[in-house]
Amino acid sequence: MSNFSFWDYGVLILYFGSMAALGPLFAHKGKTTEGYFLGDRSFPGWLIGFSMFATSISSMTFVAYPADAYKTAWYRMTPNYMLPVAVFIAAIFFLPFFRRTRIVSAYEFLEGRFGPWTRLYAAVAFIVSQVIRVSLILFLVSVLFHEMTGMNVYYCILIGGVVTSFYTVLGGIQAVMWTDFIQSVVLWIGGLGTLFVALRAMPGGVGQVLSMASEAGKFSMMDLNAEGVMEAIQFSPDFTKKTVSLFLLVGLGNWLAEYSSNQNVIQRYAAARSAKQARVAVWVCCIFSVPTWALFMFIGTTLWAFFQVFPTEEAAAMLTGAGGTKAEQILPYFIINYLPKGVSGLVIAGVLAAAMSSLSGSINATSAVSLVDVYKRHIAPEKSDRHYVIVAKSVGFIMSVLMLVGAALLQYMQNSTLQDSATILTALTAGGLLGIYLLGFFTKTGDDRSVLVGIAFTLAFTLWMGLSKLGWLPAGLISPIHSYYAGVLGHILMFAIGYLFGIYFKKVSEFDEFEKNNPDLV
């Protein structure tokens, strides 16, 4: 905290003020629901791409990636290598469909394909998962902000949450897009600034870092085993532990889910001025996202080399976990103690930028789903567009309040079990959505009934995996499958059950029809 100066606070005040000012600036462009949620479908691809990039890079990229590379190696990057594959598939199959149908919500498709209950389930599941997600993001970044500045954590929650909510609710998608662009620039400046300072201090520069890290296997696919010793992760698939091949499968599943069924992404498909610009957007996002994750992994590797050359007790403890310290503290420790005055504030602004872009996108997307899939579809279908804009902003405000309350509760009650439970609940509410969309896009089988049966099986499986991870089950009932694979296996289970029961219900319906028309033959 000693290095956090007047200049650092000045940088943060300037950053917060600039973000807040964009809300009133774009407020006049959100007079209709099309304008508020989609910017009248007029955005260029490059801007949407930067917005998608900023939304996908959460504040934990700033913390978790450097921590992993510092303590272990580069295995966390493995799932991200599948992003280009997922984008290629999405650009061919998913993006053209959502552009052609001119939807606002990702879940409108589900009613036409399966029925109203599938659409309602997906919408409610998304809303619940986003409330949990934004609360967690705001809580975690506020704790990080508190550690780096010494400011009361509840003030950190309030400042970050209120500023983000203000420009998002007031300015709609226009404010979200342009703040995301600015925040993506701040994010890169913060990351590159940190890397530059660390490399400049190394006697042999980047060459020394590469040499030391290569000799120690820091760029390889390695992880700590149960004894705390680094060992190579095997390539061949094994669902009981982490393997490279299954990491790639998990990455493909996660990114396909993101680009086929996530409202944050689908809404941006729809906001582009043309299908061509939408394709530009997904590739811009991909081209910037993968190098950014690699940048923060390399920052972690560089910090490992830095503290080998300039060791401190604190850095050594973070590497070994001594005294309850964690590797996630290494980047905040370096920022506060080694960056010049003013630069610390800029890097912390980068951390906040990563979080705020994720929060603003989720608030706007949740408002869209709540209005289109729930309020307009089931509660008030025949109101004026002005009425719907007011409701959309009201939902955004409610979402913001829930985010602030959720983050404050996480801080008040914080313990690892609570955070694990919240993460598991998020997985439960998102369970099987990719499976539903794959069933809808690539088969003609299934309806509300078969999908709801599939959802029940998927939720039961995910709950079993979650309770196993928490250790809340008897030894004989604990899942042998590594919890990392719960999501992708849930999607596969959802597709298989939905397809099989779709065939069964179709045969039952055909038999009932035959029995009705031929009573004498049955």
Order of alpha helices (4+ residues) and beta strands (2+ residues): alpha-alpha-alpha-alpha-alpha-alpha-alpha-alpha-alpha-beta-beta-alpha-alpha-alpha-alpha-alpha-alpha-alpha-alpha-alpha-alpha-alpha
